[in-house]
Structures are given as structure tokens and as C-alpha cells.
Amino acid sequence: MKLIVRSIEAAPDPTHDIACRIGGEELAVILPDTDAGGAELVADRIREAVAGWKVPHAASPHRVLTISAGLAQIPLAPAVEPVALNAVTDQAPYGAKGTAAIRYRLRERKRKVFGLS
């Protein structure tokens, strides 16, 4: 877990992005001034950093430690329900895991998911 945390800490811009643990083995990186393309670049940097450690992991089809990342983008809005945003983001990695590839998945949702009309 420490290697993954180090990989995450090195990927975003520390002047305004936030990395935090949200429970168990789940971590979040909040990128307030980043569009979907930029978020994909950050996710790729994290994925490459973790892969670079080459930590053995017998249960992985790749035989090394990998990450599953979920990306969620919200529209500019005055308020967002954090629980709803987390739920959307949390579902994204499951689609990526099913492919047996080292990748991430972006999940975009409409405003109503966040309690906005």
C-alpha cells in the first residue's frame, strides 16, 4: 500500500490537487482544475509508477501489483453531493478489471446524479 501511496503522491500537482485515503484500500485523487483528458494522464502516470515497482502479486493475471482506477467528471456546479460522486467513481474500475488489461475507466454522469436539476 505504501508504494501505491507514493506513486499517487508523485502524480498530481501538489499545489492544488488532493490525494487522500477514503477507506480500506481505496484512495482518491481530487483534481479540481483538470478536465477528463488531464485526469486520464494523471491516472496513467499513477498506473505506470505502480507497474514500475514490479511488486510480485500471484493473484494478478499480470503477476505484478496493478491498480484499478475509476475516473469521474462532474459538470461545473455550485454544489456536489460527495457520496454520489464517490459512488459513480467507485463503479468505474469494475469495468476496467473485467478486461484483464492494465487500464482505467472514465465514468461520466449527468447532473441529476449529483442532486442537481
N, C-alpha and C positions, 0 to 999 in steps of 0.2 A: 504494500500500500504506500509506503514512503517513496518508492521510486515513481509511482504514478503521480503522487502529490508533487514531487519535484518536477516532473515532466509538465504538469499542468501549470505550476507556478512560472515556468520559463516561457510559456506560450503566449499569454495575453499581454497587453500593455499595462504595466503595473501603475501607471499614473491615473488611470480611470476605470480599468476593468477589475472585477472582483471574482476571486476563486474562493469557494467555501465547501465544506462538507455538509451534506443535507441529511445524512443518516446512513448507517451501515457502511457499505462500500460505494455509496452514491455521492458524487461530487458535482458541483455546479460551477460554471464559469459564466458570469453575467457580463455581457459586452454591450453597454448602453449606447455606444456611438458606432455600432458596427452593423452593416447590412448582412443579408444571408450569405453573400459571397465571401465576405470577410470572416464570418463565423465558420464557414467551411474551411478556410485557410487555417484558422486557429485550431479547429478540430484535427486537421491534417498534421499540423505541427505537433500536437499532443500525441496523435497516433504514431507518428514517426519516432518521436522521442521514446515512447514506451517500447516500441519494436526494437529500437536501438540498444536497449538494455539487454535484450536476448535472454530474459529470465526464463528458465525451463518451466513448463507447465504441461504436465502429462495429460490433463483433461482437455486441453485445447487441440482442435484439429491441426493447428499450426505448430504445436509442440512448444510454443513460447507464450509468455504472457501477452495478451492483447487487451484492448479496451472496446467497449461498445458505447458509442456516443449518440445522444439524441439532441437534435437542434430544434429549437422552436423560435419563431419570429412573431412578434406581436406588432400590430399597427400602432402608429403614434396615437396615444390616447391619454386623457387626463388621469386615469386610474386603471389598474390591472389587479385582478384577484390572483395573488401569488399561488394559491392552491390549484387554481385552474391552469395556470401556466406550467406549474410543475407536473401536473397530470398529463398535459399534452407532450411535454418534453420527455417524460418517463416512458411513454409508449413508443417513441421513435426508435430506440435501439433494438427493440424486439424484431422489427422488420430487417434490420441490418444483421442481427445474429443468425437469422434463418438462412442467409445466403452462404454461410461458411467462408465469407471473404472478410478481409480486414477493411472495414469501412464504417461510415456513419450514415445517419439518415436524417434529413430535414423534414420537419413536420410543420406545415403552416395551417393555422386555424383562422376561422372568421371571427369577427369582433364579438358575436354573441357568446362564444365560449368564455370570454373574459368578463361577462356581465355587462357588456356594452350594447347599445342598440344600433 
